[in-house]
Amino acid sequence: MDISSNDFARDLIRFIDASPTPFHAVREVKRRLDEAGFHELKESERWALDGKKHYVIRGGSSLIAFVLGSETQPCHSGFKIIGAHTDSPTLKLKPRYRYEQSGCFQFGVEPYGGGIWRTWLDRDLFIAGRVVTQKPDGTISSHLVRLDDMILSIPGQAIHLQRDVNEKGEINSQTDIPPIAALENIENLEQLNKMLLFGPTANRRVTSSSLFLCDTQKGIISGINGEFIRVGRLDDLASCHQALAALIRSEKTPSTCVVSLYDNEEVGSESAQGAGGPFLLNVLERLVETAAGVFRKNDFQRVLSKSFCISADMAHATHPNHMDKHEIRHTIRVGSGPVIKWNADQHYATSDITSAVFYNLCRLSGVKYQVFVSRSDLRCGSTIGPIMATRLGIPVVDVGIPMFAMHSIREQCGVEDHFAMEKVFETFFSRGQEKVIEE
């Protein structure tokens, strides 16, 4: 890239600050793609691939973008795919979210994903997400909202009332996490409704919503030498940022390059816009059909057989205060490059073949790499890699950059690692398809 690692890290912070929810993340990705000359396709319309660069949005929170290959028959040389996810653990407002107790006006929330909820206490929070409105004639429309001026908090309980909080510190997801918005007053609810109805509001009412709590604190570059990025939602917006930057720079590539950004990974991916749904398969089938003029299952299977996928999600760095939680022969260090993730039970899709492909990409990029495996007596996490491999039947490698405090409200990764992974992704997109000979 023609920018420095520090510039790229600052751009990541701007990207995340603009993306408090998956809906906002997709809007920010769309904005950047539009600026780069990509054209939006609608799933409900017949596709005409005028130009090489396009994208498709599903559900407002998932997006697939692609650059057609330069070969005579685009797609027929296979797809190069990078997958990541737009969602992060958070607290979501319940459908009937008004709580009133002990003179306080609160919001009822429920956990979304596996967050470290104690890190959400005593933070300045705001509400963002999507609201659905309806006019008297029945017209339904959706709007993104970001209520930066309505600051909430989840106050922790005084230590005098829970003397063992530092030893136990359990958080009850029903009783401990409803935030306080104001002193009890009906005008507060009316004020909220007015804030949700931003823009043209004549004869319109809010019928439903998908609203989330978000941290007000901005991201920063930290560390004595400026080596860390500290901000929420690194998992997995950092991977989205890397993949997006690499795709935008992929002007001349023999293979069709695809970035697939999914919602709902943190809750299992089983949704229409998640990796467990048919979104990517639908798009790839339509690409082959549009390029060939007709869809033949045999041709599509041939294209998939020449394809390769990188599943990009964040990786666990070895924590210096908790060395006993890590596999000692697979120490992962922040600042030492991208991580290839392995698991014998296929919680990661990495194989001996796919790892070798990624090793080679790192070598060609001049980037160091690391290898992660969990302790055998600890349950391993997972990501979209195995799901994409299962749905498409193509080789997948699971990778990510190392980070501390995964699923905390505020996470931490390395400036140089973030830059290095983008270089590897750019190499992946710019080269011809990897040829693997099985003897």
Buried (B, 14 or more C-beta within 10 A) or exposed (E): EEEEBBEBBBBBBEBBBBBBBBBBBBBBBBEBBEEBEBBEBEEEEEBEBEEBBBBBBBBBBBBBBBBBBBBEEBBBBBBBBBBBBBBBBBBBBEEEBBBEEEEBBBBBBEBBBEBBBBBBBEBEBBBBBBBEBBEEEEEEEEBBBBBEEBEBBBEBEEEEEBEEBEEEEEBEEEEBBBBBBBEBEEEBBEBBEEBBBEEEEEEBEBEEBBBBBBBEBEBBBBBEEEBBBBBBBBBBBBBBBBBBBBBBBBEEBBBBBBBBBBBBBBBEBEBEBBBBBEBBBBBBBBBBBBBBEEEEEEBBEEBBEBBBBBBBBBBBBBEEEEEEEBBEEBBBBBBBBBBBBBBEEBBBBBBEEBBEBBBEBBEBBEBBBBBBBBEEEEEBBBBBBBBBBEBBEBBBBBBBBBBBBBBBBBBBBBBBBBBBBBBBBBBBBBBEBBEEEEE
